[in-house]
Structure formats: C-alpha cells, structure tokens
Amino acid sequence: MAVANGVVVRIPAPLRKVTGGQDKVEIKGKTLTEVLGSLERQFPGIKERLMDETGELRHFVNIYVNGEDVRFLQGLGTETKPGDEVSIVPAVAGGSA
C-alpha cells in the first residue's frame, strides 16, 4: 500500500465478510472513535461487532494503534494520524494443553 492519506485499519478474517473480503482499509479519523465511526459508515454493522451497547470495546476485541494496545493508551480517545496502523484483533480463548 502506498503512503497512506488516512489510518490503515487491518481487518481480521472473522470481520472480512462485513468489508467485502478486504483485509485492510484506509479510513480517516483523528481519534480511534472517529476511525471506528468512519469504518461503520463505510461498512455498516462492523461497529456492533466491536463495541457493546454502552459504546465500550467488547471484552473479546483488542485494538492496537501502531502495535500499542489502546487499553493502555487513551482507549477510544487514542489519537490517530495519517499513516498510523490500527489492528483489530479478536481475543483467542485459551485452555490448558
């Protein structure tokens, strides 16, 4: 992908049916909240898979901005700028081996 004019959002396999099979999309937004709002406008229904009815990230969804977990940054208020990479990672349930 060329130099981004927006934020590059990496889409995990389980959500690609919502994005028409795309594994990454470019979205504009100055905060993670704006990015997710733009993502929802472009791909209706994706936000409900990421956030609960109170507007918080679902417990089984992890989002990283440039490799940093947003739960340890400013959460949904984490600032984003063109060229940043947002990764949506569904949590994997573990068990004993």
Residue pairs with C-beta under 8 A, 6 or more apart in sequence:
1 8
1 24
1 26
3 83
4 26
4 82
4 83
4 84
5 26
5 28
5 82
6 26
6 27
6 28
6 29
6 82
7 26
7 27
7 28
7 29
7 35
7 80
7 81
7 82
7 83
7 84
7 85
7 86
8 24
8 25
8 26
8 83
8 84
8 85
8 86
9 24
9 25
9 26
9 27
9 35
9 39
9 85
9 86
9 87
9 88
10 23
10 24
10 85
10 86
10 87
10 88
11 19
11 22
11 23
11 24
11 25
11 88
12 88
12 89
12 90
13 23
14 90
15 46
15 49
15 88
16 22
16 23
18 43
18 45
18 46
18 49
19 25
19 43
19 46
20 43
25 39
25 42
25 43
27 35
27 38
27 39
27 42
27 86
28 34
28 35
28 38
28 82
29 35
29 36
29 37
29 38
29 80
30 79
30 80
30 81
31 76
31 77
31 78
31 79
31 80
32 63
32 65
32 70
32 75
32 76
32 77
32 78
32 80
32 86
33 76
33 77
34 80
35 80
35 86
36 47
36 50
36 51
36 76
37 47
39 46
39 47
40 46
40 47
49 58
49 61
50 57
50 58
50 61
50 63
50 88
51 57
51 58
51 61
52 58
55 76
56 76
57 63
57 70
57 71
57 75
57 76
59 91
60 90
60 91
60 93
61 88
61 89
61 90
61 91
62 69
62 71
62 88
62 89
62 90
62 91
63 69
63 70
63 86
63 87
63 88
63 89
64 70
64 86
64 87
64 89
65 73
65 78
65 80
65 84
65 85
65 86
66 84
66 85
67 85
67 87
70 76
70 78
80 86
